[in-house]
Amino acid sequence: MIDYAPIDADGHVMETDDELRRYLPPPFEGRRALTALFPSLDGWPRSTRKLPDTVPCLQKWRKFLDSSGVAGSVLYPTMGLSMAHIKDVKWATVMARCYNDYLYGEYLQKEPQRLWGVALLPIQDITAAAEELERCVKELKMVGGVIPAAGLPRGLGHSMYDPLYQTAVRLNVPLALHGGSSQGLALDLYDSFVKILVMEHAVAQQIHFTSYILDGAPVRFPTLKMAFLEAGVGWVPYLMERLDEKYEKLPQQAPLLTKEPSYYIKNCPIDFSCELEEKIISYVVGLGLEKKSFIPLIFRTSDRRSRSFLTTYRIFAREKISPNRSRK
């Protein structure tokens, strides 16, 4: 019997330039708009896929939470997922602070018991990213940080990220890798957006997950909590087997590891998001990964979905996760 209210682990806000401009720090506040504040995710016309919606995003969240039985949501950016594509390092720092102040002022401060935020980090400057994470956790009560999966200069296991990882460990907050852009993922040969949607999240997650494990981040930071989001969980067993197989052949190229890669995946605080519809979840649970899989609702306002989500979730927890594991 699933008698508790779930928390959405990966909700989104739909930040707009008009909203963000109110939070630009000096000397940028009040300046005339020439182009969008964040760069395009990847050139595909994502913003034209749906009809205009004038209902404020916070109002939609409140309506959903009131009607669905979901206890609350951890909020992530949408256009801000292009953060890593910003070329100007100083502007990246400005936009990270702008977005984080916006998220706090428009959502977290108004719904502190049901909406929680993760800090958008200017990964172009790791010292600035670590400082922004600390500011957001201590001053804005955020619960972690988000790293965009596309546009990073190095794989997620590279030592360049160590100052950020050290800060996250000291603050005892998680970091999350979140896709959203197809730039730099060798998907340019595709000629339709549906193909991009199939591949962009999964490819980006696997690129950085491979680096995170083989470059030894779990060895350097065994208590760092890292989440890989919005690509489902079906790729994880496949990559676990591949990592173990290749490590067995070339262990000298992963010198920090003393055990096979799957050991670190199972025993370090590394988590994955899964989708309600994934048929492979039962198999993933059988591998001992049930404590590492959580559900992102990917909130889309729909009265029908709002009413049915909790029922669907409880069926999912009962049928795909054994009763003695479903609450972990």
C-alpha atoms as one frame of an Amber mdcrd trajectory, in Angstrom:
protein
   0.000   0.000   0.000   1.500   3.307  -1.075   0.143   5.731   1.515   2.485
   8.691   1.136   2.532  11.652  -1.237   5.363  11.546  -3.793   7.643  14.485
  -4.497   8.357  15.365  -8.111  12.149  15.159  -8.436  12.453  17.095 -11.702
   9.898  19.818 -12.277  10.478  22.786 -14.556   9.763  26.482 -14.629   9.225
  28.269 -17.933  11.375  31.332 -17.418  10.834  34.185 -19.873  13.109  37.082
 -20.744  10.576  39.609 -19.468  10.603  37.912 -16.069  14.352  37.419 -15.944
  15.146  41.023 -16.854  13.619  42.173 -13.583  16.390  40.287 -11.796  19.390
  41.403 -13.855  22.027  42.958 -11.586  23.747  46.281 -12.285  24.812  47.484
 -14.771  22.521  45.356 -16.946  19.145  46.155 -15.412  16.762  48.180 -17.551
  18.748  47.867 -20.740  17.038  47.576 -24.114  16.444  44.011 -25.295  18.232
  43.132 -28.528  18.416  39.339 -28.290  17.380  36.620 -25.866  19.224  36.480
 -22.549  20.023  32.777 -22.857  21.286  31.397 -26.184  19.192  28.960 -28.184
  19.349  25.419 -26.895  20.391  24.117 -30.296  18.633  25.942 -33.140  15.551
  23.707 -33.260  12.233  25.656 -32.987  11.220  24.340 -29.591   9.272  27.444
 -28.581   6.819  27.125 -31.497   5.584  23.620 -30.687   2.713  24.772 -28.486
   0.081  27.473 -28.453   0.750  30.612 -26.389  -0.161  30.287 -22.720  -0.666
  33.405 -20.621  -1.313  31.622 -17.315   1.596  32.316 -14.937   3.748  29.259
 -14.339   3.473  29.557 -10.557  -0.318  29.477 -10.852  -0.078  26.262 -12.884
   2.177  24.684 -10.284  -0.190  25.583  -7.466  -3.152  24.165  -9.369  -1.298
  20.955 -10.105  -0.068  20.425  -6.553  -3.509  21.185  -5.127  -5.236  18.645
  -7.360  -2.714  15.862  -7.908  -1.740  14.654  -4.450   1.912  15.373  -5.190
   3.519  16.913  -2.115   5.889  19.251  -3.927   8.474  19.626  -6.650  12.161
  20.340  -7.122  12.375  22.979  -9.844  14.808  23.156 -12.757  15.233  25.724
 -15.546  14.126  25.329 -19.148  15.900  27.909 -21.327  18.587  28.059 -18.663
  19.662  24.582 -19.721  21.589  26.346 -22.502  23.819  27.921 -19.825  26.930
  25.988 -20.881  26.657  27.414 -24.419  27.265  30.983 -23.223  30.680  32.014
 -24.562  31.290  35.054 -22.359  32.420  33.798 -18.952  31.353  36.948 -17.109
  27.929  36.920 -18.769  27.452  33.294 -17.739  28.020  34.304 -14.124  25.578
  37.200 -14.487  22.885  34.980 -15.990  23.301  32.269 -13.367  22.786  34.810
 -10.586  19.886  36.394 -12.476  18.084  33.082 -12.959  18.659  31.938  -9.388
  17.355  35.214  -7.945  14.344  34.925 -10.267  13.646  31.350  -9.162  13.782
  32.357  -5.519  11.733  35.535  -5.926   9.010  34.111  -8.176   8.645  30.566
  -6.798  10.570  29.501  -3.711   9.768  32.555  -1.624   6.072  32.275  -2.511
   5.711  28.494  -2.024   8.463  27.555   0.443   6.723  24.402   1.697   6.008
  22.856  -1.707   8.535  24.190  -4.210  12.292  23.766  -3.905  14.979  24.971
  -6.259  18.320  23.878  -7.631  20.892  26.496  -8.504  21.870  27.063 -12.126
  25.668  27.077 -12.180  28.057  29.029 -14.461  30.249  26.079 -15.287  32.460
  28.286 -17.491  34.146  29.449 -14.261  34.313  26.621 -11.735  35.273  28.928
  -8.872  32.278  31.140  -9.645  30.066  28.042  -9.932  31.154  26.864  -6.479
  30.541  30.323  -5.032  27.104  30.531  -6.643  26.149  27.122  -5.285  27.134
  28.229  -1.792  25.214  31.504  -2.109  22.090  29.767  -3.346  22.139  27.082
  -0.654  22.879  29.425   2.237  20.982  32.562   1.208  18.231  31.305  -1.110
  17.614  27.952   0.627  18.138  25.923  -2.545  18.634  22.184  -2.252  21.355
  21.553  -4.841  22.819  22.601  -8.163  22.199  21.748 -11.816  24.874  21.255
 -14.468  23.686  21.424 -18.109  24.742  18.253 -19.917  25.541  19.814 -23.296
  28.272  22.361 -23.842  30.643  21.335 -21.061  34.360  21.644 -21.885  35.316
  18.345 -20.226  33.615  15.146 -19.123  31.979  15.277 -15.716  34.699  13.186
 -14.093  37.498  15.627 -14.978  39.403  17.184 -12.103  38.511  20.696 -13.330
  35.172  20.241 -11.532  36.783  19.416  -8.182  36.256  22.867  -6.554  32.540
  22.588  -7.283  32.405  19.010  -6.035  34.249  19.949  -2.857  31.701  22.688
  -2.186  28.740  20.373  -2.794  30.194  17.781  -0.400  30.849  20.417   2.272
  27.320  21.795   1.942  25.899  18.248   1.780  23.777  18.991  -1.289  23.428
  17.041  -4.539  24.396  18.055  -8.027  22.344  17.030 -11.045  23.314  16.646
 -14.689  20.354  17.672 -16.853  20.093  17.525 -20.635  18.046  19.779 -22.886
  20.311  20.709 -25.782  21.609  18.648 -28.679  24.569  20.886 -29.517  27.915
  19.130 -29.557  26.435  15.623 -29.392  27.052  14.658 -33.066  23.314  14.840
 -33.804  23.624  17.481 -36.522  23.007  14.911 -39.261  19.370  14.556 -38.131
  16.724  16.343 -40.187  13.735  16.242 -37.835  13.176  17.292 -34.237  11.629
  13.982 -33.183  15.002  12.295 -33.741  16.654  14.920 -31.566  14.150  14.252
 -28.791  14.910  10.539 -28.919  18.653  10.964 -28.559  19.642  14.254 -26.931
  19.163  13.353 -23.273  20.381   9.770 -23.452  23.552  10.588 -25.414  24.546
  13.480 -23.163  23.965  11.487 -19.975  26.006   8.520 -21.174  28.912  10.705
 -22.291  29.255  12.304 -18.872  28.352   9.224 -16.860  31.184   7.315 -18.543
  33.607  10.105 -17.657  32.257  10.454 -14.120  32.932   6.779 -13.402  36.132
   6.042 -15.342  37.833   9.323 -14.446  37.331   8.390 -10.803  34.997  11.073
  -9.448  33.348   8.558  -7.059  36.828   7.701  -5.740  37.851  11.339  -5.258
  34.462  12.254  -3.785  32.807   9.105  -2.411  30.083  11.073  -0.599  29.218
  13.425  -3.476  25.565  13.012  -4.408  25.177  13.106  -8.196  21.979  12.640
 -10.214  21.600  11.953 -13.941  18.238  13.287 -15.079  15.601  13.015 -17.793
  17.030  10.193 -19.893  15.160   7.402 -18.144  16.954   4.538 -16.444  17.038
   1.923 -19.223  20.514   2.936 -20.386  22.061   2.313 -16.970  22.242  -1.542
 -17.024  23.597  -1.438 -20.571  26.321   1.027 -19.667  27.171  -0.789 -16.433
  27.981  -3.900 -18.442  29.973  -1.956 -21.031  31.964  -0.135 -18.365  32.847
  -3.350 -16.565  33.812  -5.103 -19.788  36.102  -2.326 -21.062  37.617  -1.686
 -17.635  38.576  -5.339 -17.397  40.515  -4.985 -20.656  42.104  -1.575 -19.987
  42.202  -0.945 -16.206  45.358   1.169 -16.589  43.269   3.827 -18.339  41.098
   4.264 -15.245  43.898   4.373 -12.671  41.833   5.708  -9.764  39.476   2.737
  -9.774  40.291  -0.231  -7.552  37.038  -2.088  -8.227  34.939  -2.657 -11.312
  32.845   0.383 -12.353  29.521  -1.239 -11.432  30.676  -1.386  -7.796  30.823
   2.409  -7.614  27.492   2.775  -9.391  25.815   0.516  -6.847  27.596   1.748
  -3.732  28.161   5.473  -4.223  25.413   8.121  -4.007  24.696   8.189  -7.734
  21.031   8.444  -8.732  18.961   8.298 -11.912  15.530   9.466 -12.948  13.105
   6.948 -14.391   9.845   7.325 -16.264   6.557   5.745 -15.231   6.249   4.107
 -18.639   9.635   2.347 -18.672   9.193  -1.404 -18.997  12.746  -2.100 -17.876
  12.289  -0.752 -14.337  11.635  -4.175 -12.823  14.931  -5.386 -14.259  16.744
  -2.321 -12.897  15.292  -2.999  -9.454  16.539  -6.575  -9.721  20.079  -5.234
 -10.160  19.889  -3.587  -6.758  19.366  -0.055  -8.089  15.933   0.562  -6.571
  17.334   3.063  -4.084  18.887   4.991  -6.945  15.838   5.526  -9.170  13.342
   8.318  -8.718  10.517   9.801 -10.743  10.601  13.135 -12.557   7.077  14.204
 -13.341   8.210  16.649 -16.065   5.219  18.799 -15.207   2.868  19.588 -18.025
  -0.348  21.298 -17.050  -3.295  19.084 -17.827  -6.348  18.589 -15.617  -6.582
  14.961 -16.705  -2.975  14.247 -15.863  -3.231  16.186 -12.609  -6.057  13.960
 -11.449  -4.559  10.711 -12.651  -0.902  11.110 -11.775  -1.069   9.899  -8.187
  -3.112   6.850  -9.179  -0.610   6.036 -11.930   2.301   6.509  -9.536   0.804
   4.136  -6.981   0.229   1.468  -9.629   3.824   1.967 -10.729   5.170   1.603
  -7.204   3.050  -1.471  -6.499   3.696  -3.363  -9.728   7.216  -2.359 -10.761
   8.861  -1.934  -7.373   8.345  -4.516  -4.656   6.387  -3.282  -1.613   9.351
  -3.540   0.729  11.445  -1.372  -1.637   9.023   1.213  -2.998   9.455   3.736
  -0.214  13.239   3.834  -0.253
